[in-house]
Amino acid sequence: MTGCERNNDTRVFQETEIFRDQVGLMSFLRLPRNRNRIIALLGLSICLLISSISGVVWADSRIQLEPVVTGLAKPVDITHAGDGSGRLFIVLQDGYIMIYNGVQLLPTPFLDISSLVSTGGERGLLGLAFHPDYPNQGSFYVNYTNSDGDTTIARYSVSADPNVADPSSEFILLTIAQPFGNHNGGQLQFGPDGYLYIGVGDGGSGGDPQNNAQNLGKLLGKILRIDVNNGDPYAIPSTNHFVNNSEALDEIWALGLRNPWRFSFDRLTGDLYLADVGQGSWEEVNFQPANSGGGENYGWRLMEGSHCFNPPTDCNDGTLTLPILEYDHSSGCSITGGYRYRGVRNPGLNGIYFYGDFCSGRIWGVPPNGNLAWTTIELLDTDLKISTFGEDELGEIYLAHYSSTDGAIYRILEKCQCDLNSDGKCDMQDWLVFGQDWGWGRTDCGTPPGSGNPPNDCECDITQDGRCDMQDWLLFGEDWGRTDCP
């Protein structure tokens, strides 16, 4: 389905009719100076005609960021309670969980465990997940490094005040010794199956010197899966992949990870998207379909991304699950995994998986792939240190900028490609602006490399490829008729 189809065609034709009545179609067509306007109108028809055979076109700068909260100290996680309150819960690395209630950041922390947390570098309070039945039973789970630097998974309960947790309610489920100070992982997510998934790094240093990620006798370098509704302190799901393997720890769901920094479940399909921070060359995104029985080996330290690491050759015997996407360190140096958009505010973003890089500030999107190969496109280049992505109860996606003094939370919004006059809507005025540079299809937009000439910007070059062509028409028509452009 193209963007032309996505909007109401009747509305498009109605607005064209209104414009024709206002200007007088015959005189409009007779004026040579309106040649570009004629082409603009013809372009609309072309866009509608080819909508049945073309797919959505993606371009740089398709999104924009809306500031939500500023002045934070080291935000590292964003989530919601699933209780209908609309609140965002923001995790700060030094041991605090703050609440944004939709209007303001509440001054009192929801939880303060700063006295329990060792922080600095990659240590700290790193993850938060609310129980799926939180509205009725009031429990939530945190992932932090304790005073010894070891990973701790603990349960807390809310107090009588819905905006304040009970700090004395801590119940520790699991402690994992960390041999080094880095690669602690930190993600917590409840899956569609109701089980708690835990991301654990390989234990740190560099190159996984203890080979923890490939050792089924260690919880390090793994995704764990536990049942927090049964057992003491928890139960092992009978469907965990290694429960019948005497050489493996029962909690292990998947292995071969260096430092999984943010994974998420597609709330529509149940598929798992998992970003793993690379060693020195490659960052990667891994994928686990909803019908997986677990047990995937994502390769580290045998491989970094889809490239041999240790050993340098003949590293894959065919049993490893390779990443669906990767990028080298010319584009960044530390991946931050995100979410697949399933919100309602930005329909043009539906199905895109968002991820970014902490070092470069770049944000990429992975469009719905259907049965095709996975592809990615850079959507925005920022100067932010992207420490995490998050999702609210309605499926809107946020990201955090990491700073000790001016950390911030931003909401991702779809940018209307057709709102060229920035009046908040896509209407005939924008078609006219678009047509001014169209001519019969300009190919001289932008500044030729090394020419020394000033920029020659064309309003019609939405894809920023130096020319005005059918790709630009498709993008322009995709948001046609919108009146809610940010």
ZASE-550105 format. One record per residue (C-alpha): x, y, z; residue in three letters; chain; residue number from 1. Coordinates in steps of 0.5 Angstrom, whole numbers, plus 500, padded with zeros to 3 digits. Layout:
! ZASE-550105
+-----+-----+-----+-----+---+-----+
:  px :  py :  pz :   r : c :   k :
+-----+-----+-----+-----+---+-----+
:   X :   Y :   Z : ala : A : NUM :
...
+-----+-----+-----+-----+---+-----+
! end
This chain:
! ZASE-550105
+-----+-----+-----+-----+---+-----+
:  px :  py :  pz :   r : c :   k :
+-----+-----+-----+-----+---+-----+
: 500 : 500 : 500 : met : A :   1 :
: 503 : 507 : 498 : thr : A :   2 :
: 502 : 513 : 502 : gly : A :   3 :
: 497 : 516 : 497 : cys : A :   4 :
: 492 : 510 : 499 : glu : A :   5 :
: 493 : 511 : 506 : arg : A :   6 :
: 490 : 518 : 506 : asn : A :   7 :
: 482 : 519 : 504 : asn : A :   8 :
: 482 : 520 : 496 : asp : A :   9 :
: 476 : 523 : 496 : thr : A :  10 :
: 478 : 529 : 501 : arg : A :  11 :
: 484 : 530 : 496 : val : A :  12 :
: 480 : 530 : 490 : phe : A :  13 :
: 475 : 535 : 494 : gln : A :  14 :
: 481 : 540 : 495 : glu : A :  15 :
: 483 : 539 : 488 : thr : A :  16 :
: 476 : 541 : 486 : glu : A :  17 :
: 476 : 547 : 491 : ile : A :  18 :
: 482 : 550 : 488 : phe : A :  19 :
: 480 : 549 : 481 : arg : A :  20 :
: 473 : 553 : 483 : asp : A :  21 :
: 477 : 558 : 486 : gln : A :  22 :
: 482 : 560 : 481 : val : A :  23 :
: 478 : 558 : 475 : gly : A :  24 :
: 481 : 552 : 471 : leu : A :  25 :
: 481 : 554 : 464 : met : A :  26 :
: 485 : 560 : 466 : ser : A :  27 :
: 490 : 557 : 470 : phe : A :  28 :
: 492 : 552 : 465 : leu : A :  29 :
: 493 : 557 : 460 : arg : A :  30 :
: 498 : 561 : 464 : leu : A :  31 :
: 505 : 559 : 462 : pro : A :  32 :
: 508 : 562 : 469 : arg : A :  33 :
: 503 : 556 : 472 : asn : A :  34 :
: 507 : 551 : 468 : arg : A :  35 :
: 509 : 548 : 475 : asn : A :  36 :
: 503 : 548 : 478 : arg : A :  37 :
: 500 : 544 : 472 : ile : A :  38 :
: 505 : 539 : 474 : ile : A :  39 :
: 504 : 539 : 481 : ala : A :  40 :
: 496 : 537 : 480 : leu : A :  41 :
: 498 : 532 : 475 : leu : A :  42 :
: 503 : 529 : 480 : gly : A :  43 :
: 498 : 528 : 485 : leu : A :  44 :
: 494 : 524 : 479 : ser : A :  45 :
: 500 : 520 : 478 : ile : A :  46 :
: 501 : 519 : 485 : cys : A :  47 :
: 494 : 516 : 486 : leu : A :  48 :
: 495 : 512 : 479 : leu : A :  49 :
: 501 : 508 : 481 : ile : A :  50 :
: 499 : 507 : 488 : ser : A :  51 :
: 496 : 500 : 487 : ser : A :  52 :
: 503 : 498 : 484 : ile : A :  53 :
: 508 : 502 : 489 : ser : A :  54 :
: 511 : 501 : 496 : gly : A :  55 :
: 512 : 506 : 501 : val : A :  56 :
: 518 : 510 : 500 : val : A :  57 :
: 523 : 512 : 506 : trp : A :  58 :
: 527 : 518 : 506 : ala : A :  59 :
: 532 : 521 : 511 : asp : A :  60 :
: 529 : 526 : 516 : ser : A :  61 :
: 522 : 523 : 516 : arg : A :  62 :
: 522 : 524 : 524 : ile : A :  63 :
: 523 : 529 : 529 : gln : A :  64 :
: 524 : 529 : 536 : leu : A :  65 :
: 519 : 533 : 541 : glu : A :  66 :
: 522 : 534 : 548 : pro : A :  67 :
: 518 : 532 : 554 : val : A :  68 :
: 523 : 532 : 560 : val : A :  69 :
: 529 : 536 : 561 : thr : A :  70 :
: 534 : 537 : 566 : gly : A :  71 :
: 535 : 529 : 568 : leu : A :  72 :
: 541 : 526 : 571 : ala : A :  73 :
: 543 : 520 : 567 : lys : A :  74 :
: 537 : 517 : 564 : pro : A :  75 :
: 538 : 510 : 562 : val : A :  76 :
: 531 : 507 : 561 : asp : A :  77 :
: 524 : 509 : 560 : ile : A :  78 :
: 517 : 505 : 561 : thr : A :  79 :
: 510 : 505 : 563 : his : A :  80 :
: 506 : 501 : 568 : ala : A :  81 :
: 500 : 499 : 564 : gly : A :  82 :
: 495 : 502 : 569 : asp : A :  83 :
: 492 : 507 : 564 : gly : A :  84 :
: 495 : 512 : 568 : ser : A :  85 :
: 499 : 515 : 562 : gly : A :  86 :
: 505 : 516 : 566 : arg : A :  87 :
: 512 : 515 : 564 : leu : A :  88 :
: 517 : 512 : 569 : phe : A :  89 :
: 524 : 514 : 568 : ile : A :  90 :
: 530 : 510 : 570 : val : A :  91 :
: 536 : 514 : 573 : leu : A :  92 :
: 543 : 510 : 573 : gln : A :  93 :
: 545 : 513 : 580 : asp : A :  94 :
: 539 : 509 : 583 : gly : A :  95 :
: 532 : 513 : 582 : tyr : A :  96 :
: 526 : 512 : 578 : ile : A :  97 :
: 522 : 518 : 577 : met : A :  98 :
: 515 : 519 : 574 : ile : A :  99 :
: 513 : 524 : 568 : tyr : A : 100 :
: 505 : 525 : 569 : asn : A : 101 :
: 504 : 527 : 562 : gly : A : 102 :
: 505 : 535 : 565 : val : A : 103 :
: 511 : 535 : 569 : gln : A : 104 :
: 516 : 531 : 572 : leu : A : 105 :
: 514 : 529 : 579 : leu : A : 106 :
: 519 : 532 : 584 : pro : A : 107 :
: 519 : 526 : 589 : thr : A : 108 :
: 522 : 519 : 586 : pro : A : 109 :
: 518 : 513 : 585 : phe : A : 110 :
: 523 : 509 : 588 : leu : A : 111 :
: 530 : 511 : 591 : asp : A : 112 :
: 535 : 505 : 592 : ile : A : 113 :
: 541 : 510 : 591 : ser : A : 114 :
: 544 : 507 : 597 : ser : A : 115 :
: 544 : 500 : 594 : leu : A : 116 :
: 547 : 501 : 588 : val : A : 117 :
: 554 : 502 : 585 : ser : A : 118 :
: 554 : 506 : 580 : thr : A : 119 :
: 559 : 509 : 575 : gly : A : 120 :
: 561 : 507 : 568 : gly : A : 121 :
: 556 : 501 : 566 : glu : A : 122 :
: 554 : 500 : 573 : arg : A : 123 :
: 548 : 503 : 576 : gly : A : 124 :
: 540 : 502 : 576 : leu : A : 125 :
: 539 : 499 : 569 : leu : A : 126 :
: 533 : 496 : 568 : gly : A : 127 :
: 525 : 496 : 570 : leu : A : 128 :
: 519 : 492 : 568 : ala : A : 129 :
: 512 : 492 : 571 : phe : A : 130 :
: 509 : 486 : 572 : his : A : 131 :
: 503 : 485 : 567 : pro : A : 132 :
: 498 : 485 : 573 : asp : A : 133 :
: 501 : 491 : 576 : tyr : A : 134 :
: 494 : 495 : 576 : pro : A : 135 :
: 492 : 489 : 581 : asn : A : 136 :
: 498 : 487 : 585 : gln : A : 137 :
: 502 : 493 : 585 : gly : A : 138 :
: 509 : 489 : 584 : ser : A : 139 :
: 515 : 491 : 579 : phe : A : 140 :
: 522 : 489 : 578 : tyr : A : 141 :
: 529 : 492 : 577 : val : A : 142 :
: 536 : 490 : 575 : asn : A : 143 :
: 542 : 494 : 578 : tyr : A : 144 :
: 549 : 493 : 580 : thr : A : 145 :
: 549 : 492 : 588 : asn : A : 146 :
: 555 : 495 : 592 : ser : A : 147 :
: 559 : 489 : 590 : asp : A : 148 :
: 558 : 490 : 583 : gly : A : 149 :
: 554 : 484 : 582 : asp : A : 150 :
: 548 : 484 : 578 : thr : A : 151 :
: 541 : 484 : 582 : thr : A : 152 :
: 534 : 482 : 580 : ile : A : 153 :
: 529 : 485 : 585 : ala : A : 154 :
: 522 : 486 : 586 : arg : A : 155 :
: 519 : 492 : 589 : tyr : A : 156 :
: 511 : 494 : 591 : ser : A : 157 :
: 508 : 500 : 590 : val : A : 158 :
: 506 : 504 : 597 : ser : A : 159 :
: 499 : 507 : 598 : ala : A : 160 :
: 501 : 513 : 594 : asp : A : 161 :
: 501 : 511 : 587 : pro : A : 162 :
: 507 : 515 : 585 : asn : A : 163 :
: 511 : 512 : 591 : val : A : 164 :
: 514 : 505 : 591 : ala : A : 165 :
: 515 : 502 : 598 : asp : A : 166 :
: 523 : 502 : 599 : pro : A : 167 :
: 522 : 497 : 604 : ser : A : 168 :
: 519 : 492 : 600 : ser : A : 169 :
: 525 : 489 : 596 : glu : A : 170 :
: 525 : 482 : 595 : phe : A : 171 :
: 531 : 479 : 591 : ile : A : 172 :
: 530 : 474 : 586 : leu : A : 173 :
: 537 : 473 : 583 : leu : A : 174 :
: 544 : 475 : 584 : thr : A : 175 :
: 549 : 474 : 579 : ile : A : 176 :
: 557 : 475 : 580 : ala : A : 177 :
: 560 : 480 : 575 : gln : A : 178 :
: 568 : 479 : 574 : pro : A : 179 :
: 569 : 486 : 571 : phe : A : 180 :
: 566 : 492 : 572 : gly : A : 181 :
: 563 : 493 : 565 : asn : A : 182 :
: 558 : 489 : 560 : his : A : 183 :
: 552 : 488 : 565 : asn : A : 184 :
: 547 : 488 : 560 : gly : A : 185 :
: 541 : 491 : 564 : gly : A : 186 :
: 534 : 490 : 560 : gln : A : 187 :
: 528 : 487 : 563 : leu : A : 188 :
: 522 : 485 : 559 : gln : A : 189 :
: 516 : 481 : 560 : phe : A : 190 :
: 514 : 477 : 554 : gly : A : 191 :
: 507 : 476 : 551 : pro : A : 192 :
: 508 : 469 : 555 : asp : A : 193 :
: 508 : 473 : 562 : gly : A : 194 :
: 515 : 471 : 563 : tyr : A : 195 :
: 520 : 475 : 565 : leu : A : 196 :
: 526 : 476 : 560 : tyr : A : 197 :
: 533 : 478 : 563 : ile : A : 198 :
: 539 : 481 : 559 : gly : A : 199 :
: 546 : 479 : 562 : val : A : 200 :
: 552 : 482 : 559 : gly : A : 201 :
: 558 : 477 : 558 : asp : A : 202 :
: 562 : 479 : 565 : gly : A : 203 :
: 566 : 485 : 562 : gly : A : 204 :
: 573 : 486 : 560 : ser : A : 205 :
: 575 : 486 : 553 : gly : A : 206 :
: 574 : 480 : 548 : gly : A : 207 :
: 570 : 476 : 553 : asp : A : 208 :
: 577 : 473 : 556 : pro : A : 209 :
: 573 : 468 : 560 : gln : A : 210 :
: 568 : 465 : 554 : asn : A : 211 :
: 562 : 466 : 559 : asn : A : 212 :
: 558 : 468 : 553 : ala : A : 213 :
: 559 : 461 : 550 : gln : A : 214 :
: 559 : 457 : 557 : asn : A : 215 :
: 552 : 454 : 558 : leu : A : 216 :
: 554 : 453 : 566 : gly : A : 217 :
: 554 : 461 : 566 : lys : A : 218 :
: 549 : 466 : 566 : leu : A : 219 :
: 553 : 471 : 563 : leu : A : 220 :
: 552 : 473 : 556 : gly : A : 221 :
: 545 : 470 : 556 : lys : A : 222 :
: 538 : 472 : 555 : ile : A : 223 :
: 535 : 469 : 561 : leu : A : 224 :
: 527 : 467 : 562 : arg : A : 225 :
: 524 : 466 : 569 : ile : A : 226 :
: 517 : 465 : 572 : asp : A : 227 :
: 516 : 470 : 577 : val : A : 228 :
: 509 : 468 : 579 : asn : A : 229 :
: 511 : 461 : 582 : asn : A : 230 :
: 517 : 458 : 586 : gly : A : 231 :
: 521 : 461 : 591 : asp : A : 232 :
: 524 : 466 : 589 : pro : A : 233 :
: 522 : 464 : 582 : tyr : A : 234 :
: 520 : 458 : 578 : ala : A : 235 :
: 523 : 455 : 571 : ile : A : 236 :
: 518 : 455 : 565 : pro : A : 237 :
: 518 : 448 : 563 : ser : A : 238 :
: 519 : 450 : 556 : thr : A : 239 :
: 526 : 453 : 557 : asn : A : 240 :
: 530 : 451 : 552 : his : A : 241 :
: 536 : 448 : 556 : phe : A : 242 :
: 531 : 445 : 562 : val : A : 243 :
: 533 : 438 : 560 : asn : A : 244 :
: 541 : 439 : 559 : asn : A : 245 :
: 545 : 437 : 565 : ser : A : 246 :
: 550 : 442 : 563 : glu : A : 247 :
: 546 : 448 : 562 : ala : A : 248 :
: 543 : 452 : 567 : leu : A : 249 :
: 536 : 452 : 567 : asp : A : 250 :
: 534 : 460 : 566 : glu : A : 251 :
: 538 : 460 : 560 : ile : A : 252 :
: 533 : 462 : 554 : trp : A : 253 :
: 539 : 464 : 549 : ala : A : 254 :
: 546 : 465 : 549 : leu : A : 255 :
: 552 : 468 : 545 : gly : A : 256 :
: 551 : 475 : 547 : leu : A : 257 :
: 557 : 481 : 549 : arg : A : 258 :
: 553 : 486 : 552 : asn : A : 259 :
: 545 : 486 : 550 : pro : A : 260 :
: 543 : 493 : 551 : trp : A : 261 :
: 536 : 494 : 550 : arg : A : 262 :
: 531 : 489 : 547 : phe : A : 263 :
: 524 : 489 : 546 : ser : A : 264 :
: 518 : 485 : 544 : phe : A : 265 :
: 513 : 487 : 538 : asp : A : 266 :
: 507 : 488 : 542 : arg : A : 267 :
: 503 : 486 : 535 : leu : A : 268 :
: 507 : 480 : 533 : thr : A : 269 :
: 511 : 478 : 539 : gly : A : 270 :
: 517 : 478 : 536 : asp : A : 271 :
: 523 : 480 : 539 : leu : A : 272 :
: 529 : 485 : 537 : tyr : A : 273 :
: 535 : 485 : 541 : leu : A : 274 :
: 541 : 489 : 540 : ala : A : 275 :
: 548 : 487 : 542 : asp : A : 276 :
: 554 : 492 : 543 : val : A : 277 :
: 560 : 490 : 539 : gly : A : 278 :
: 567 : 489 : 541 : gln : A : 279 :
: 571 : 494 : 536 : gly : A : 280 :
: 568 : 493 : 529 : ser : A : 281 :
: 561 : 491 : 529 : trp : A : 282 :
: 554 : 493 : 532 : glu : A : 283 :
: 548 : 488 : 531 : glu : A : 284 :
: 541 : 487 : 531 : val : A : 285 :
: 538 : 480 : 532 : asn : A : 286 :
: 531 : 477 : 531 : phe : A : 287 :
: 528 : 472 : 535 : gln : A : 288 :
: 521 : 470 : 532 : pro : A : 289 :
: 515 : 469 : 537 : ala : A : 290 :
: 514 : 462 : 535 : asn : A : 291 :
: 521 : 461 : 537 : ser : A : 292 :
: 523 : 455 : 542 : gly : A : 293 :
: 529 : 459 : 545 : gly : A : 294 :
: 536 : 456 : 545 : gly : A : 295 :
: 539 : 461 : 539 : glu : A : 296 :
: 546 : 462 : 540 : asn : A : 297 :
: 548 : 469 : 537 : tyr : A : 298 :
: 555 : 468 : 536 : gly : A : 299 :
: 559 : 472 : 541 : trp : A : 300 :
: 565 : 471 : 542 : arg : A : 301 :
: 566 : 466 : 536 : leu : A : 302 :
: 563 : 472 : 532 : met : A : 303 :
: 562 : 480 : 532 : glu : A : 304 :
: 556 : 481 : 528 : gly : A : 305 :
: 557 : 476 : 522 : ser : A : 306 :
: 564 : 476 : 522 : his : A : 307 :
: 569 : 472 : 525 : cys : A : 308 :
: 572 : 474 : 532 : phe : A : 309 :
: 575 : 468 : 536 : asn : A : 310 :
: 577 : 464 : 532 : pro : A : 311 :
: 579 : 469 : 526 : pro : A : 312 :
: 577 : 464 : 521 : thr : A : 313 :
: 572 : 458 : 521 : asp : A : 314 :
: 568 : 460 : 527 : cys : A : 315 :
: 561 : 458 : 525 : asn : A : 316 :
: 559 : 451 : 524 : asp : A : 317 :
: 552 : 453 : 522 : gly : A : 318 :
: 549 : 453 : 528 : thr : A : 319 :
: 549 : 460 : 530 : leu : A : 320 :
: 544 : 465 : 529 : thr : A : 321 :
: 547 : 471 : 525 : leu : A : 322 :
: 544 : 478 : 526 : pro : A : 323 :
: 539 : 481 : 521 : ile : A : 324 :
: 543 : 488 : 521 : leu : A : 325 :
: 549 : 490 : 523 : glu : A : 326 :
: 554 : 497 : 522 : tyr : A : 327 :
: 561 : 498 : 523 : asp : A : 328 :
: 564 : 503 : 527 : his : A : 329 :
: 564 : 509 : 521 : ser : A : 330 :
: 557 : 510 : 523 : ser : A : 331 :
: 558 : 509 : 531 : gly : A : 332 :
: 561 : 505 : 536 : cys : A : 333 :
: 555 : 503 : 541 : ser : A : 334 :
: 548 : 501 : 539 : ile : A : 335 :
: 542 : 502 : 543 : thr : A : 336 :
: 536 : 498 : 541 : gly : A : 337 :
: 529 : 500 : 541 : gly : A : 338 :
: 522 : 498 : 539 : tyr : A : 339 :
: 518 : 497 : 533 : arg : A : 340 :
: 512 : 502 : 533 : tyr : A : 341 :
: 505 : 500 : 534 : arg : A : 342 :
: 502 : 507 : 536 : gly : A : 343 :
: 497 : 511 : 533 : val : A : 344 :
: 499 : 518 : 533 : arg : A : 345 :
: 504 : 517 : 527 : asn : A : 346 :
: 501 : 512 : 522 : pro : A : 347 :
: 506 : 513 : 517 : gly : A : 348 :
: 511 : 510 : 522 : leu : A : 349 :
: 507 : 503 : 523 : asn : A : 350 :
: 511 : 497 : 524 : gly : A : 351 :
: 518 : 501 : 524 : ile : A : 352 :
: 523 : 498 : 528 : tyr : A : 353 :
: 527 : 504 : 531 : phe : A : 354 :
: 534 : 503 : 534 : tyr : A : 355 :
: 540 : 508 : 535 : gly : A : 356 :
: 548 : 509 : 537 : asp : A : 357 :
: 550 : 512 : 543 : phe : A : 358 :
: 556 : 515 : 540 : cys : A : 359 :
: 554 : 518 : 534 : ser : A : 360 :
: 547 : 520 : 536 : gly : A : 361 :
: 544 : 517 : 529 : arg : A : 362 :
: 537 : 514 : 529 : ile : A : 363 :
: 535 : 508 : 524 : trp : A : 364 :
: 529 : 505 : 522 : gly : A : 365 :
: 527 : 498 : 520 : val : A : 366 :
: 521 : 498 : 515 : pro : A : 367 :
: 516 : 492 : 515 : pro : A : 368 :
: 520 : 487 : 511 : asn : A : 369 :
: 514 : 482 : 509 : gly : A : 370 :
: 518 : 477 : 506 : asn : A : 371 :
: 523 : 481 : 503 : leu : A : 372 :
: 531 : 482 : 506 : ala : A : 373 :
: 532 : 486 : 512 : trp : A : 374 :
: 533 : 493 : 510 : thr : A : 375 :
: 535 : 499 : 514 : thr : A : 376 :
: 535 : 507 : 513 : ile : A : 377 :
: 538 : 513 : 517 : glu : A : 378 :
: 532 : 517 : 519 : leu : A : 379 :
: 536 : 522 : 523 : leu : A : 380 :
: 543 : 525 : 525 : asp : A : 381 :
: 543 : 528 : 532 : thr : A : 382 :
: 548 : 530 : 537 : asp : A : 383 :
: 545 : 526 : 543 : leu : A : 384 :
: 548 : 521 : 547 : lys : A : 385 :
: 542 : 516 : 546 : ile : A : 386 :
: 542 : 511 : 552 : ser : A : 387 :
: 535 : 508 : 551 : thr : A : 388 :
: 529 : 508 : 548 : phe : A : 389 :
: 522 : 507 : 551 : gly : A : 390 :
: 515 : 506 : 550 : glu : A : 391 :
: 509 : 508 : 553 : asp : A : 392 :
: 502 : 505 : 554 : glu : A : 393 :
: 499 : 507 : 547 : leu : A : 394 :
: 505 : 505 : 544 : gly : A : 395 :
: 509 : 511 : 542 : glu : A : 396 :
: 516 : 511 : 542 : ile : A : 397 :
: 521 : 515 : 546 : tyr : A : 398 :
: 529 : 516 : 547 : leu : A : 399 :
: 533 : 519 : 552 : ala : A : 400 :
: 539 : 523 : 552 : his : A : 401 :
: 545 : 521 : 557 : tyr : A : 402 :
: 548 : 527 : 561 : ser : A : 403 :
: 550 : 528 : 568 : ser : A : 404 :
: 546 : 535 : 568 : thr : A : 405 :
: 542 : 536 : 562 : asp : A : 406 :
: 539 : 529 : 560 : gly : A : 407 :
: 533 : 529 : 557 : ala : A : 408 :
: 527 : 525 : 554 : ile : A : 409 :
: 524 : 526 : 547 : tyr : A : 410 :
: 518 : 523 : 544 : arg : A : 411 :
: 519 : 521 : 536 : ile : A : 412 :
: 514 : 524 : 532 : leu : A : 413 :
: 513 : 523 : 524 : glu : A : 414 :
: 515 : 529 : 520 : lys : A : 415 :
: 510 : 531 : 515 : cys : A : 416 :
: 514 : 530 : 508 : gln : A : 417 :
: 508 : 535 : 505 : cys : A : 418 :
: 508 : 540 : 510 : asp : A : 419 :
: 513 : 545 : 506 : leu : A : 420 :
: 510 : 551 : 509 : asn : A : 421 :
: 510 : 549 : 516 : ser : A : 422 :
: 503 : 551 : 517 : asp : A : 423 :
: 501 : 544 : 520 : gly : A : 424 :
: 497 : 541 : 515 : lys : A : 425 :
: 498 : 538 : 508 : cys : A : 426 :
: 494 : 542 : 503 : asp : A : 427 :
: 494 : 545 : 496 : met : A : 428 :
: 499 : 551 : 498 : gln : A : 429 :
: 504 : 546 : 499 : asp : A : 430 :
: 503 : 543 : 492 : trp : A : 431 :
: 504 : 550 : 490 : leu : A : 432 :
: 511 : 550 : 493 : val : A : 433 :
: 513 : 543 : 491 : phe : A : 434 :
: 511 : 545 : 484 : gly : A : 435 :
: 515 : 551 : 484 : gln : A : 436 :
: 522 : 547 : 484 : asp : A : 437 :
: 519 : 541 : 480 : trp : A : 438 :
: 520 : 544 : 473 : gly : A : 439 :
: 520 : 538 : 468 : trp : A : 440 :
: 524 : 534 : 474 : gly : A : 441 :
: 530 : 538 : 476 : arg : A : 442 :
: 536 : 534 : 477 : thr : A : 443 :
: 541 : 540 : 480 : asp : A : 444 :
: 538 : 540 : 487 : cys : A : 445 :
: 543 : 541 : 492 : gly : A : 446 :
: 551 : 543 : 492 : thr : A : 447 :
: 555 : 538 : 487 : pro : A : 448 :
: 561 : 535 : 491 : pro : A : 449 :
: 567 : 540 : 490 : gly : A : 450 :
: 564 : 545 : 486 : ser : A : 451 :
: 565 : 551 : 491 : gly : A : 452 :
: 558 : 553 : 489 : asn : A : 453 :
: 553 : 555 : 495 : pro : A : 454 :
: 547 : 550 : 496 : pro : A : 455 :
: 542 : 550 : 491 : asn : A : 456 :
: 536 : 547 : 495 : asp : A : 457 :
: 529 : 545 : 492 : cys : A : 458 :
: 523 : 544 : 496 : glu : A : 459 :
: 521 : 538 : 492 : cys : A : 460 :
: 527 : 534 : 493 : asp : A : 461 :
: 524 : 531 : 499 : ile : A : 462 :
: 529 : 524 : 499 : thr : A : 463 :
: 535 : 529 : 498 : gln : A : 464 :
: 538 : 525 : 493 : asp : A : 465 :
: 539 : 532 : 488 : gly : A : 466 :
: 533 : 531 : 484 : arg : A : 467 :
: 526 : 532 : 484 : cys : A : 468 :
: 523 : 525 : 481 : asp : A : 469 :
: 517 : 520 : 482 : met : A : 470 :
: 520 : 518 : 489 : gln : A : 471 :
: 519 : 525 : 492 : asp : A : 472 :
: 512 : 525 : 489 : trp : A : 473 :
: 511 : 518 : 493 : leu : A : 474 :
: 513 : 521 : 499 : leu : A : 475 :
: 509 : 528 : 498 : phe : A : 476 :
: 503 : 524 : 497 : gly : A : 477 :
: 504 : 520 : 503 : glu : A : 478 :
: 501 : 525 : 508 : asp : A : 479 :
: 497 : 529 : 503 : trp : A : 480 :
: 491 : 531 : 507 : gly : A : 481 :
: 494 : 531 : 514 : arg : A : 482 :
: 492 : 537 : 519 : thr : A : 483 :
: 496 : 535 : 525 : asp : A : 484 :
: 503 : 535 : 522 : cys : A : 485 :
: 507 : 537 : 528 : pro : A : 486 :
+-----+-----+-----+-----+---+-----+
! end
